[in-house]
Amino acid sequence: MIKVVSFKICPFVQRVTAALAAKNIAFEVEYISLKDKPQWFLDISPNGQVPVLITEADTALFESDAIIEYIEDEYGSLELDVTNEQRALDRAWSYLGTKHYLAQCSTMRSQDEQTFVERCGKLHKAFAKVEKQLSAQAKASKGNKFFKSDSISNVDIAWLPLLHRAHIVKQATGHDLLCCLPKVQQWQQNLLESGLIEQTVADDFVEKFSDFYLSNTYIAENAPSCSDSCYEMCGEMCSEECCSDDCCKDDCCKDDCCKDDCCKDDCCKDDCCKDDCCKDDCCKDDCCKDDCCSEQVKADCCPTTPTSTKGSCC
Ligand SMILES: N[C@@H](CCC(=O)N[C@@H](CS)C(=O)NCC(=O)O)C(=O)O
């Protein structure tokens, strides 16, 4: 039987076990300590890293990308009739996921707010690219359960470790690494409900994962707040869901996100202050606009500067 040499919380291993499980290929797992690698492992692993997949013919394969391709070549594709172009696109989307495995690990291991927010922002950008793709796909068709269709594909397998881990983090700490990304959240939910994830990790995965990432780290010690995680991460991506409650901030309040209850405090901006959003305390500074200001507000807002630069409002 195929054997996967593993370290319990390694995302690269999880991608391989997910590929095997999705194809119903039986495999056994041997766990090793990475702090104290056994000699037999060093003898068969040129890069000294997991995963290593030992084939039925006893060949030790290494590097997860190569292992994934081997599984595809040896046991067939998850999907039928994929064109070469489509396969290239699928690999590209998969690569976009796998190259963020270590970024997610280091985000979760961050020790202070600044480091966490910085790393989180980078990770969030990767998720935001997927959000855009999923939104475009949803507009073009009816929307799928998984990345490409209602069936699991290699792209889902590549992103599975990231989405699984984001779920555990949210459950344990409240920090949502997928905040403001409703399509990615739905994708995550569908993968969680698919039953595949449980087959990719050991029974004590959550415990081991939490011991390493969710204790003595910034994310574990600090409750989430819009200002230090969601808002910072949302950046340009700020969406309706984000721009609400206590998350509403100056540069968040823009585009179609501008809402009545958003237009307050320091959030009041020119292009925000419009329609039914116009409020007394909103009409100030450069926000004073003709179509914004009611007669009363105009009078209060610009009483003494008839030639001010505030435009026809004043
Ligand atoms: N490029 C490798 C990366 C695998 C990797 O980083 N594995 C980590 C565990 S998640 C590892 O074995 N680290 C031990 C080391 O580098 O000494 C792959 O895709 O297989």
The ligand as a MOL file (V3000), in Angstrom:
LIG
                    3D

  0  0  0     0  0            999 V3000
M  V30 BEGIN CTAB
M  V30 COUNTS 20 19 0 0 0
M  V30 BEGIN ATOM
M  V30 1 N 8.4240 22.3320 -1.1480 0
M  V30 2 C 8.0390 21.3270 -0.2050 0
M  V30 3 C 7.7070 21.9930 1.1080 0
M  V30 4 C 7.3720 20.9850 2.2100 0
M  V30 5 C 7.6210 21.5580 3.5980 0
M  V30 6 O 7.8940 22.7550 3.7650 0
M  V30 7 N 7.5150 20.6950 4.5970 0
M  V30 8 C 7.8480 21.1130 5.9270 0
M  V30 9 C 6.7220 20.7420 6.8990 0
M  V30 10 S 5.2350 21.6040 6.5350 0
M  V30 11 C 9.0800 20.3510 6.3890 0
M  V30 12 O 9.2320 19.1800 6.1300 0
M  V30 13 N 9.9660 21.0440 7.1040 0
M  V30 14 C 11.1340 20.4570 7.6520 0
M  V30 15 C 12.3970 21.0780 7.1360 0
M  V30 16 O 12.3330 21.9150 6.2070 0
M  V30 17 O 13.4640 20.7320 7.6290 0
M  V30 18 C 6.8830 20.5100 -0.7350 0
M  V30 19 O 6.0770 21.0910 -1.4820 0
M  V30 20 O 6.8000 19.3020 -0.4750 0
M  V30 END ATOM
M  V30 BEGIN BOND
M  V30 1 1 1 2
M  V30 2 1 2 3
M  V30 3 1 2 18
M  V30 4 1 3 4
M  V30 5 1 4 5
M  V30 6 2 5 6
M  V30 7 1 5 7
M  V30 8 1 7 8
M  V30 9 1 8 9
M  V30 10 1 8 11
M  V30 11 1 9 10
M  V30 12 2 11 12
M  V30 13 1 11 13
M  V30 14 1 13 14
M  V30 15 1 14 15
M  V30 16 2 15 16
M  V30 17 1 15 17
M  V30 18 2 18 19
M  V30 19 1 18 20
M  V30 END BOND
M  V30 END CTAB
M  END
